[in-house]
């Protein structure tokens, strides 16, 4: 995480409920792993390409 911050590289960080399998990767890697998100209008996916796979919460 520090390396991403020093290089000013946006990153995705996810902690599972049991704190056993954290995920830390670039935004492109996150989408390749199947983690899609939208935060304050920024998203790491093309909604048209995902079609019905996208779920709104």
C-alpha distance (Angstrom), angle and dihedral (degrees) to the residues before:
residue distance angle dihedral
X1 . . .
X2 3.77 . .
X3 3.82 91.1 .
X4 3.80 90.9 54.0
X5 3.80 90.4 48.9
X6 3.80 94.0 48.0
X7 3.81 90.8 49.1
X8 3.83 90.0 43.1
X9 3.80 89.3 -125.3
X10 3.82 115.2 157.5
X11 3.78 110.7 -122.2
X12 3.79 142.9 -173.3
X13 3.81 119.2 -129.1
X14 3.79 123.9 -173.7
X15 3.80 129.0 175.1
X16 3.79 119.2 -163.7
X17 3.79 121.5 -135.1
X18 3.82 94.0 -103.0
X19 3.83 93.0 43.9
X20 3.80 90.1 -126.8
X21 3.82 104.6 112.7
X22 3.80 112.3 34.0
X23 3.81 118.5 -179.6
X24 3.79 122.8 -144.0
X25 3.79 120.0 171.5
X26 3.79 145.7 124.6
X27 3.79 118.5 -77.1
X28 3.82 91.4 -105.7
X29 3.79 90.9 51.3
X30 3.81 89.8 49.2
X31 3.78 92.5 58.0
X32 3.82 91.1 44.7
X33 3.82 87.5 54.9
X34 3.81 90.9 50.4
X35 3.82 99.3 -102.0
X36 3.79 107.4 134.4
X37 3.79 122.4 177.3
X38 3.77 144.7 164.5
X39 3.79 119.7 -155.2
X40 3.80 121.6 177.7
X41 3.79 91.4 -23.4
X42 3.82 95.9 -46.1
X43 3.79 115.2 114.9
X44 3.78 135.4 174.6
X45 3.80 95.5 -146.4
X46 3.78 143.3 58.9
X47 3.80 106.2 -116.6
X48 3.82 92.0 -155.2
X49 3.82 90.9 58.1
X50 3.81 93.3 48.8
X51 3.80 94.1 48.1
X52 3.80 112.0 169.5
X53 3.81 93.5 -0.8
X54 3.80 91.4 80.1
X55 3.81 114.9 95.9
X56 3.82 122.1 -163.6
X57 3.80 119.7 -145.9
